[in-house]
Amino acid sequence: MALEQHMLSELRRLVGADQVLTAKEDLIPYSFDGTAALQQLPECVVFARSTEQVVGVLKLAGQARTPVVTRGSGTGLSGGSLPSPGSLVLGLAKMDKVLELDRANLTLLAEAGATTQAIADAASAAGLFYPPDPGSLKISTIGGNVAENSGGLRGLKYGVTRNYVMGLEVVLPEGEVLWTGNKCVKDAAGYSLRDLFIGSEGTLGVITKVLLKLIPKPAAQKTLLATFPQMDQAAQTVSDIIAAQIIPCTLEFLDRTTIQCVEDFARVGLPLDCEALLLMETDGHPGAVAEEAAQMERIARQNGATEVRVAKDDAEAARLATARRSALSALARVSPTTILEDATVPRSELARMIRFVAAVAAKYQLRIGTFGHMGDGNLHPTFLTDERNAEEMHRVEQAFQEIFTEAIRLGGTITGEHGIGVSKKSFLPRFAGDAQMRVMRELRRALDPRGILNPGKMFDA
């Protein structure tokens, strides 16, 4: 149902007429996110430039019982920012300021629309380090990162977005502004509401400001690229590195399909006769970095690596890292539709899960490229398909069912960093169980009694 003209007039008065989009051709770019095969036109798109404007939009939407879907850059991979039917999309990308960098307390305060790259650059300019690095860091927003609890290549050593959030400004569904957290390293006062909103996928409130923890920049780093004739050898290398009490900054892998696609795309000189590739990076004190790099090279060779390439300088390290960071872009060139998932299992089950994904691909006659964060068990099986082929998409859905069921059976999870959104909400009850689902529904109902925030995402309220 189209929004009433009175409401549209109020929205234009609140944010400015040029910040409200209603024409179909203007709405199309906001009808999908980074998730394949999902699209829904919103009723309108409203761009807020301040917390006060967000408050006003939510109050108007609440009065009209209009669903609100918050959106940053639309890079999500689970349909989390896909417009709900009849919804208003609330865009925060124009709230993009880095407001404060506090060197004394090692914190940074930013608006929700600031990109991850802008935050990393601001920290680096002050000689500090913001570690989370999702694949979309150049364009993804920090508000979206927090809402999805985004991970990244450095998650093994440094953790994910949650580990760096110290405080949040959140506008609740009825327009009340809540601040949770502070610059204190320790804070045991009351419930950790901050953690409640991290990973909530825009269903409990609209994140408008984020207070982040920064750390000192590592003094040195070294990057290695190892290739293996068998995937099990790469998996065993990862196990042996962890067993040697080495926690690399990055420990990533690509399978044969992904290696071939990346080399066709990026031309970084990858060998095409191997089954697996490991990207390994260590950082920290120069002496420790040199020692850990030598140990990782030795462990890789002991496990049958056919080649271990050690970057000679930062430029070569960046080129080697391209082999992993360009994986999704490279795979996306192969078929009309690319569906990227993130099943995650305990590290001890990694090799078994990789073999299972390959068996599922063969069973359903599908092409799957698998890459991901081998150091923390986070796999990205990527289906190269065509959403116009209904029969093939049915096989893709069957394959997903088997992959997620196996991940749960092995003690894993249905998402390590992409979130539930629309695409995986049917799997959440069997993963979470009755008690967790009941508590989550009650929390959502308590904070959003009218059910206007991102309805249909994560679970049906």
C-alpha positions in Angstrom: 0.0 0.0 0.0 1.4 3.4 -1.0 2.2 5.8 1.8 -0.3 8.5 2.5 0.5 11.9 1.0 0.2 13.5 4.5 3.0 11.2 5.7 5.2 11.9 2.7 4.7 15.7 3.2 5.8 15.3 6.8 8.9 13.3 5.8 9.8 16.0 3.3 9.4 18.7 5.8 11.5 16.8 8.3 14.5 15.9 6.1 14.1 18.0 3.0 12.2 17.2 -0.2 15.4 16.1 -2.0 16.1 13.5 0.7 12.9 11.6 0.1 12.7 9.3 -3.0 9.4 8.0 -4.3 9.8 7.5 -8.1 10.2 3.8 -9.1 13.4 4.4 -11.0 14.9 6.0 -7.9 13.7 3.2 -5.6 15.2 0.3 -7.7 18.8 0.7 -6.3 17.4 0.3 -2.8 15.2 -2.8 -3.6 18.0 -5.3 -3.0 21.2 -5.7 -1.1 24.3 -7.9 -1.7 22.2 -11.0 -1.4 21.5 -12.8 -4.7 18.0 -13.5 -6.0 16.2 -11.2 -3.5 14.4 -8.0 -4.5 11.5 -5.9 -3.1 10.6 -2.3 -3.9 10.1 -0.1 -0.9 7.4 2.6 -0.8 10.0 5.3 -0.3 13.6 6.0 0.7 14.3 8.6 3.3 17.9 9.8 4.0 18.6 11.0 7.5 21.5 13.3 8.3 21.2 13.5 12.1 19.9 11.5 15.1 17.1 14.0 15.5 15.9 13.2 11.9 16.0 9.5 12.7 13.9 10.2 15.8 11.4 12.1 13.7 11.2 9.4 11.0 10.5 6.6 13.5 7.8 8.6 15.2 6.0 9.2 12.0 6.4 5.6 10.9 5.2 4.4 14.3 2.0 6.5 14.1 1.3 5.2 10.6 2.3 1.6 11.5 4.7 1.8 8.5 7.6 -0.8 8.5 11.1 0.8 8.6 14.1 -1.0 7.2 17.4 0.7 8.1 20.1 0.7 5.4 23.8 1.6 5.2 25.6 0.7 1.9 23.5 -2.3 1.2 26.4 -4.8 1.2 24.8 -7.4 3.5 24.7 -11.0 2.3 21.6 -12.4 4.1 18.9 -10.0 2.9 19.0 -8.0 6.2 18.4 -4.7 4.5 16.0 -6.0 1.9 12.9 -3.8 2.0 9.9 -5.4 3.7 6.6 -5.2 1.8 5.1 -1.7 2.2 8.2 -0.4 4.0 10.1 2.8 4.2 13.9 2.5 3.8 15.8 4.7 6.2 19.2 5.4 4.7 22.0 6.4 7.1 24.9 6.6 4.6 24.8 10.4 4.8 25.5 10.3 8.5 29.2 9.5 7.8 31.3 11.7 10.1 34.2 10.5 12.3 33.3 12.7 15.3 36.2 12.1 17.7 39.4 10.2 18.0 40.6 10.0 21.6 44.2 9.0 21.8 44.3 9.1 25.6 41.5 6.5 25.8 42.2 4.7 22.5 38.6 5.2 21.2 36.9 6.6 18.1 33.4 7.9 17.9 31.7 7.8 14.5 28.2 8.2 13.0 26.6 5.0 11.7 27.2 5.8 8.0 31.0 6.2 8.3 32.6 3.5 6.2 34.8 0.8 7.7 37.7 2.0 5.6 37.3 5.6 6.8 37.4 4.5 10.4 40.5 2.3 9.7 42.2 5.2 7.9 41.4 7.7 10.7 42.9 5.2 13.3 45.9 4.6 11.1 46.6 8.4 10.7 46.8 8.6 14.5 49.2 5.6 14.6 46.5 3.3 15.9 44.7 0.2 14.5 41.0 -0.8 14.0 41.3 -4.5 13.2 37.9 -5.7 11.9 38.1 -5.9 8.1 35.0 -7.4 6.4 35.4 -8.0 2.7 33.3 -5.0 1.9 35.3 -2.6 4.2 35.8 0.0 1.5 32.1 0.7 1.2 30.3 -1.0 4.2 29.2 1.3 7.0 30.1 0.9 10.7 26.4 0.9 11.7 25.8 -2.1 9.3 28.9 -3.8 10.7 27.6 -3.5 14.2 24.1 -4.5 13.2 25.4 -7.7 11.6 28.4 -8.2 13.9 30.6 -8.4 10.9 33.8 -10.4 10.8 36.7 -10.3 8.4 40.1 -11.8 7.5 41.7 -10.7 10.8 39.0 -12.3 13.0 41.2 -15.3 14.1 43.6 -13.1 16.1 41.7 -9.9 16.7 38.0 -11.0 16.9 35.0 -9.5 15.2 33.1 -6.2 15.4 31.6 -7.0 18.8 35.0 -7.1 20.4 35.6 -3.4 19.5 32.2 -1.7 20.3 32.4 0.2 23.6 29.3 2.3 23.3 26.2 2.9 21.0 23.7 5.6 20.4 20.4 3.8 19.4 17.1 5.3 18.5 14.4 2.9 19.8 11.3 2.1 17.6 9.1 4.7 19.2 11.7 7.5 18.9 13.4 7.4 22.2 17.2 7.9 22.1 19.3 5.4 24.2 23.0 5.6 24.9 24.7 2.4 26.2 28.3 1.9 27.1 31.2 4.4 27.7 35.0 4.7 27.4 35.7 2.7 30.5 37.6 -0.5 30.0 35.6 -2.1 32.8 31.8 -1.6 33.3 29.7 -4.1 35.2 26.6 -1.8 35.8 23.4 -3.6 34.8 22.6 -5.6 31.7 24.9 -5.2 28.7 22.4 -3.6 26.4 25.2 -2.7 24.1 25.7 -6.4 23.3 22.0 -6.8 22.8 22.0 -4.4 19.8 25.2 -5.8 18.3 24.1 -8.4 15.7 20.4 -7.5 16.1 20.1 -6.8 12.3 18.1 -3.6 12.7 15.2 -5.4 14.5 15.5 -3.7 17.9 16.6 -0.1 17.2 18.4 2.1 14.8 22.1 2.5 15.5 23.1 6.1 14.9 26.6 6.5 16.6 29.3 4.0 17.5 32.1 4.3 20.1 34.9 2.0 19.1 38.0 0.6 20.8 41.3 1.1 19.0 44.6 -0.7 19.7 48.3 0.2 18.9 49.3 -0.5 15.4 51.5 -3.7 15.0 55.1 -2.8 14.5 55.7 -5.4 11.8 53.9 -8.0 9.7 54.8 -10.8 7.2 52.6 -12.5 4.6 53.0 -16.0 3.2 51.2 -17.9 0.5 51.3 -21.7 0.6 49.9 -24.1 -2.0 48.9 -27.7 -1.5 48.0 -30.7 -3.7 45.3 -31.7 -1.2 42.8 -29.7 0.9 43.4 -32.0 3.9 47.0 -31.0 3.9 46.0 -27.3 4.1 43.6 -28.1 6.9 46.2 -30.1 8.8 48.6 -27.2 8.4 46.1 -24.9 10.1 45.6 -27.4 13.0 49.4 -27.7 13.4 49.9 -23.9 13.4 47.3 -23.5 16.2 48.8 -26.5 18.1 52.2 -24.7 18.0 50.5 -21.8 19.9 50.8 -19.5 16.9 47.7 -17.3 16.4 48.2 -15.6 13.0 46.6 -12.3 12.1 45.2 -14.0 9.0 44.8 -17.7 8.1 42.7 -18.0 4.9 42.1 -20.6 2.3 40.9 -20.9 -1.3 39.9 -24.2 -3.1 40.8 -25.1 -6.7 37.7 -23.6 -8.2 38.3 -20.3 -6.4 42.0 -20.2 -7.2 41.3 -20.6 -10.9 38.7 -17.8 -10.9 40.9 -15.5 -8.8 43.9 -16.0 -11.2 41.7 -15.3 -14.2 40.4 -12.2 -12.5 43.4 -10.7 -10.6 46.5 -12.2 -12.4 48.5 -12.5 -9.2 50.6 -15.5 -10.4 48.8 -18.3 -8.5 49.6 -21.9 -9.4 46.7 -23.6 -11.1 47.7 -27.2 -10.4 47.0 -27.2 -6.7 43.8 -28.1 -4.7 44.2 -25.6 -1.9 45.9 -22.3 -1.1 46.6 -20.8 2.4 47.2 -17.1 2.9 49.0 -16.7 6.2 49.9 -13.4 7.9 51.6 -12.7 11.2 52.0 -9.4 12.9 53.4 -7.9 16.1 56.9 -7.4 17.4 59.5 -7.7 14.6 61.3 -10.6 16.3 58.2 -12.5 17.0 56.9 -11.9 13.4 60.1 -13.3 11.9 60.0 -16.4 14.2 56.3 -17.1 13.6 56.7 -16.7 9.8 59.5 -19.2 9.8 57.5 -21.7 11.9 54.5 -21.4 9.7 56.6 -21.9 6.6 58.2 -25.0 8.1 54.8 -26.4 9.2 53.4 -25.9 5.7 56.3 -27.7 4.1 56.1 -30.6 6.6 52.4 -31.0 5.5 53.3 -31.3 1.8 53.1 -27.7 0.6 54.4 -27.6 -3.0 55.3 -23.9 -2.7 55.6 -21.3 0.1 55.9 -17.8 -1.1 57.0 -15.2 1.4 56.3 -11.5 0.6 59.4 -9.4 0.4 57.7 -6.1 1.1 54.4 -4.4 1.7 53.6 -4.2 -2.0 54.1 -7.9 -2.5 52.1 -8.7 0.7 49.2 -6.6 -0.7 49.4 -8.5 -4.0 49.3 -11.9 -2.2 46.4 -10.7 0.0 44.5 -9.8 -3.3 44.3 -13.6 -3.9 41.9 -13.8 -1.0 40.2 -10.4 -0.9 39.2 -10.7 -4.6 37.7 -14.2 -4.2 34.0 -13.2 -4.3 34.5 -10.7 -7.1 36.3 -13.3 -9.1 33.7 -16.0 -8.6 30.9 -13.5 -9.4 32.2 -13.2 -13.0 31.6 -16.9 -13.7 27.9 -17.3 -13.6 24.8 -14.9 -13.7 24.1 -15.6 -10.0 26.6 -15.9 -7.1 25.2 -17.1 -3.8 27.8 -16.7 -1.0 27.2 -18.5 2.4 29.1 -18.7 5.6 28.6 -22.1 7.4 30.9 -22.3 10.4 32.2 -25.3 12.3 34.7 -26.0 15.1 38.2 -26.0 13.7 38.6 -29.7 14.4 35.7 -30.4 11.9 37.0 -28.1 9.2 38.4 -30.8 6.8 35.3 -32.9 7.2 33.0 -30.0 6.4 35.0 -29.0 3.3 34.8 -32.6 2.0 31.1 -32.6 2.8 30.5 -29.4 0.7 32.4 -31.0 -2.2 30.3 -34.1 -1.9 27.1 -32.1 -1.9 28.2 -30.2 -5.0 28.8 -33.5 -6.8 25.4 -34.9 -5.6 23.4 -32.0 -6.9 25.6 -31.3 -9.9 26.4 -27.8 -8.8 29.5 -25.7 -9.2 30.7 -24.5 -5.8 33.8 -22.5 -5.0 34.8 -22.7 -1.3 37.0 -20.2 0.4 37.1 -18.5 3.8 38.6 -18.1 7.2 40.2 -21.5 7.8 41.7 -20.4 11.1 38.3 -19.9 12.7 36.3 -22.5 10.9 34.3 -20.0 8.9 33.6 -21.4 5.4 32.2 -19.5 2.4 30.7 -22.1 0.0 29.8 -20.0 -3.0 27.3 -21.3 -5.5 27.8 -20.4 -9.1 24.4 -20.6 -10.6 21.6 -18.9 -12.5 18.5 -17.7 -10.6 16.5 -17.8 -13.9 16.9 -21.6 -13.9 14.2 -22.7 -11.5 15.2 -26.4 -11.5 18.8 -25.6 -10.7 17.8 -23.1 -8.0 15.8 -25.9 -6.4 18.9 -28.1 -6.3 20.8 -25.1 -4.8 18.2 -24.9 -2.0 18.5 -28.7 -1.4 22.2 -28.3 -1.2 21.9 -25.5 1.3 19.6 -27.6 3.5 22.2 -30.4 3.7 25.2 -28.0 4.3 23.5 -26.2 7.2 22.2 -29.3 8.7 25.6 -30.9 8.6 27.2 -27.7 10.1 24.7 -27.9 13.0 25.4 -31.6 13.5 29.1 -31.0 13.7 28.6 -28.4 16.5 28.8 -25.4 14.2 26.5 -22.5 13.4 24.5 -21.4 10.4 26.2 -18.1 10.1 29.6 -16.9 11.3 29.5 -13.3 10.1 26.7 -12.6 7.6 23.7 -12.8 9.9 20.3 -14.4 9.5 18.2 -11.8 7.6 15.7 -13.4 5.2 17.9 -16.1 3.6 18.6 -18.2 6.8 15.6 -17.5 9.1 14.1 -20.9 8.3 17.2 -22.5 9.8 17.3 -20.5 13.0 14.8 -22.4 15.1 16.5 -25.7 14.6 19.9 -24.1 15.5 18.7 -22.0 18.4 16.1 -24.2 20.0 12.7 -23.4 21.6 14.0 -21.5 24.7 16.3 -19.1 22.7 13.6 -18.5 20.1 11.1 -17.6 22.9 13.5 -15.2 24.6 14.4 -13.5 21.3 10.8 -13.1 20.4 9.9 -11.6 23.8 12.9 -9.2 23.6 11.8 -8.0 20.2 8.2 -7.6 21.3 9.2 -5.6 24.4 11.4 -3.2 22.4 9.3 -2.9 19.3 5.7 -3.6 20.4 4.3 -2.2 17.1 6.6 -4.5 15.1 7.7 -1.8 12.6 11.5 -2.4 12.6 12.7 -4.7 9.9 9.7 -7.1 10.0 10.2 -10.5 8.5 14.0 -10.5 9.2 15.8 -13.0 11.5 12.5 -14.6 12.5 8.7 -13.9 12.1 7.7 -12.0 15.3 
